[in-house]
Amino acid sequence: MYDVVIVGGGPAGFTAAIYTARAKLKTLIIERAYFGGQMAITDQMENYPGFEAVSGMELANKMYGQATKFGAEVEMAEVVELDLYGDIKKVITREKTYEAKSVILAMGASPRKLGLPNEEKLVGAGISYCATCDGAFFRDKDVAVVGGGDTAAEDALYLARFCRKVYLIHRRDEMRATKILADLVVNTPKITPLWNSEVEEIIGENSLEAVKVRNNKTNEISKLDISGLFIAIGYIPNNELVKGKIDLNEWGYIKTDENMRTNIPGVFAAGDVREKTLRQVVTAASDGAIAAHSAEQYLTGREL
Ligand SMILES: Cc1cc2nc3c(=O)[nH]c(=O)nc-3n(C[C@H](O)[C@H](O)[C@H](O)COP(=O)(O)OP(=O)(O)OC[C@H]3O[C@@H](n4cnc5c(N)ncnc54)[C@H](O)[C@@H]3O)c2cc1C
């Protein structure tokens, strides 16, 4: 029987484990793919405090080492089912069922993809799903943002601060973003909106060189020579395990209070999988620490 089982070995899960294991709670992290989550596929991070630049893999290894040093156990397996009601929770993988007094859900989220050839291959070599993370690598370069919502608008405005030119490629004839952001986008001289436009082809061998864009009204094709393509068409929370079992918001993110408590006693959520505004390593780590603290309070009957 574990005090805490953590589903997901990204920065939220590992930070939670560092805190719970250090508090002498018997802790298990279960990860299905690779330790570090999205962080592990991030080439360079320049916005994690204390590191001017660090590879996501290096930070993931440090978090892994720190959590296991304090006694957290780690298991490489996919959690396929959860039984979260009752005092004893069940966390089920294909091979085994783990029992826990509390569970921290830290399954993260995945960026929505365009689904085009070359997209996967050029991630980290010109293609990015996170302007806040990677934008600074494109200083004085020409880039494009795909999308029409608030994130796309914010990304375009952020990139316009230091990129030479920013195209905004949107399939409709106006943005879905809030009016204030949409107005800012169209009034920013460095941003060129391309309305009714969709990325048709991604061109580049070892790094992004250009994209072909099709106007969906006229079918006209144009080629944009760009070094960066920021895809901002949304994220998909990894919520398959808890759909229909726990309160989610309209976009499928787990609802929590500020102490990371879900609507089920003894079940907490942390990181990108939960409802929040900024999905970053530092905020995932922060959520993990708070979830761990709340789990400890719950286990000792001192819940806030
Ligand atoms: C390309 C890219 C670049 C980025 N760059 C930066 C950056 O520079 N700075 C920054 O701060 N942030 C960056 N981010 C965002 C940051 O990586 C995420 O916000 C952060 O990793 C979220 O942490 P998390 O622990 O909540 O989730 P994740 O990192 O998504 O980890 C969740 C983990 O849960 C596992 N999991 C899911 N379901 C199951 C299951 N059923 N069973 C077992 N395991 C499961 C997943 O395999 C995954 O490893 C970047 C993201 C991407 C994609």
The ligand as an SDF file (V2000), in Angstrom:
LIG
                    3D

 53 58  0  0  0  0  0  0  0  0999 V2000
    8.2150   21.2850  -27.5140 C   0  0  0  0  0  0  0  0  0  0  0  0
    7.9180   21.8640  -26.1570 C   0  0  0  0  0  0  0  0  0  0  0  0
    8.7740   22.8150  -25.6360 C   0  0  0  0  0  0  0  0  0  0  0  0
    8.5380   23.3440  -24.3710 C   0  0  0  0  0  0  0  0  0  0  0  0
    9.4090   24.2610  -23.8540 N   0  0  0  0  0  0  0  0  0  0  0  0
    9.2280   24.7320  -22.6020 C   0  0  0  0  0  0  0  0  0  0  0  0
   10.1470   25.6760  -22.0400 C   0  0  0  0  0  0  0  0  0  0  0  0
   11.1260   26.0860  -22.6840 O   0  0  0  0  0  0  0  0  0  0  0  0
    9.9100   26.1080  -20.7770 N   0  0  0  0  0  0  0  0  0  0  0  0
    8.8310   25.6920  -20.0560 C   0  0  0  0  0  0  0  0  0  0  0  0
    8.7170   26.1020  -18.8970 O   0  0  0  0  0  0  0  0  0  0  0  0
    7.9290   24.8350  -20.5660 N   0  0  0  0  0  0  0  0  0  0  0  0
    8.0980   24.3460  -21.8160 C   0  0  0  0  0  0  0  0  0  0  0  0
    7.1820   23.4890  -22.3640 N   0  0  0  0  0  0  0  0  0  0  0  0
    5.9790   23.1560  -21.5860 C   0  0  0  0  0  0  0  0  0  0  0  0
    6.3250   22.1580  -20.4800 C   0  0  0  0  0  0  0  0  0  0  0  0
    7.1300   21.1120  -21.0080 O   0  0  0  0  0  0  0  0  0  0  0  0
    5.0480   21.6060  -19.8680 C   0  0  0  0  0  0  0  0  0  0  0  0
    4.2600   22.6660  -19.3960 O   0  0  0  0  0  0  0  0  0  0  0  0
    5.3730   20.6710  -18.7020 C   0  0  0  0  0  0  0  0  0  0  0  0
    6.1910   19.5950  -19.1130 O   0  0  0  0  0  0  0  0  0  0  0  0
    4.1010   20.1140  -18.0840 C   0  0  0  0  0  0  0  0  0  0  0  0
    4.4570   19.2190  -17.0920 O   0  0  0  0  0  0  0  0  0  0  0  0
    3.4480   18.0820  -16.5690 P   0  0  0  0  0  0  0  0  0  0  0  0
    4.2340   17.2710  -15.5960 O   0  0  0  0  0  0  0  0  0  0  0  0
    2.1850   18.6950  -16.1340 O   0  0  0  0  0  0  0  0  0  0  0  0
    3.0740   17.2290  -17.8540 O   0  0  0  0  0  0  0  0  0  0  0  0
    3.9630   16.4630  -18.9250 P   0  0  0  0  0  0  0  0  0  0  0  0
    5.3010   17.0420  -19.0590 O   0  0  0  0  0  0  0  0  0  0  0  0
    3.0700   16.3920  -20.1300 O   0  0  0  0  0  0  0  0  0  0  0  0
    4.1270   15.0100  -18.2890 O   0  0  0  0  0  0  0  0  0  0  0  0
    3.0220   14.1660  -18.1270 C   0  0  0  0  0  0  0  0  0  0  0  0
    3.5090   12.7320  -18.1600 C   0  0  0  0  0  0  0  0  0  0  0  0
    2.4190   11.8600  -17.8430 O   0  0  0  0  0  0  0  0  0  0  0  0
    2.5470   10.6760  -18.5950 C   0  0  0  0  0  0  0  0  0  0  0  0
    1.2620    9.9980  -18.6940 N   0  0  0  0  0  0  0  0  0  0  0  0
    0.1240   10.4410  -19.2690 C   0  0  0  0  0  0  0  0  0  0  0  0
   -0.8500    9.5110  -19.1670 N   0  0  0  0  0  0  0  0  0  0  0  0
   -0.3110    8.4590  -18.4980 C   0  0  0  0  0  0  0  0  0  0  0  0
   -0.8030    7.1780  -18.1120 C   0  0  0  0  0  0  0  0  0  0  0  0
   -2.0520    6.7990  -18.4080 N   0  0  0  0  0  0  0  0  0  0  0  0
    0.0150    6.3360  -17.4470 N   0  0  0  0  0  0  0  0  0  0  0  0
    1.2940    6.7000  -17.1460 C   0  0  0  0  0  0  0  0  0  0  0  0
    1.8230    7.9030  -17.5110 N   0  0  0  0  0  0  0  0  0  0  0  0
    1.0270    8.7690  -18.1790 C   0  0  0  0  0  0  0  0  0  0  0  0
    3.0420   11.1810  -19.9460 C   0  0  0  0  0  0  0  0  0  0  0  0
    3.7050   10.1530  -20.6860 O   0  0  0  0  0  0  0  0  0  0  0  0
    4.0040   12.2920  -19.5400 C   0  0  0  0  0  0  0  0  0  0  0  0
    5.3370   11.8450  -19.4400 O   0  0  0  0  0  0  0  0  0  0  0  0
    7.3950   22.9240  -23.6230 C   0  0  0  0  0  0  0  0  0  0  0  0
    6.5230   21.9630  -24.1630 C   0  0  0  0  0  0  0  0  0  0  0  0
    6.7860   21.4290  -25.4160 C   0  0  0  0  0  0  0  0  0  0  0  0
    5.8460   20.3790  -25.9850 C   0  0  0  0  0  0  0  0  0  0  0  0
  1  2  1  0
  2  3  1  0
  2 52  2  0
  3  4  2  0
  4  5  1  0
  4 50  1  0
  5  6  2  0
  6  7  1  0
  6 13  1  0
  7  8  2  0
  7  9  1  0
  9 10  1  0
 10 11  2  0
 10 12  1  0
 12 13  2  0
 13 14  1  0
 14 15  1  0
 14 50  1  0
 15 16  1  0
 16 17  1  0
 16 18  1  0
 18 19  1  0
 18 20  1  0
 20 21  1  0
 20 22  1  0
 22 23  1  0
 23 24  1  0
 24 25  2  0
 24 26  1  0
 24 27  1  0
 27 28  1  0
 28 29  2  0
 28 30  1  0
 28 31  1  0
 31 32  1  0
 32 33  1  0
 33 34  1  0
 33 48  1  0
 34 35  1  0
 35 36  1  0
 35 46  1  0
 36 37  1  0
 36 45  1  0
 37 38  2  0
 38 39  1  0
 39 40  1  0
 39 45  2  0
 40 41  1  0
 40 42  2  0
 42 43  1  0
 43 44  2  0
 44 45  1  0
 46 47  1  0
 46 48  1  0
 48 49  1  0
 50 51  2  0
 51 52  1  0
 52 53  1  0
M  END
$$$$
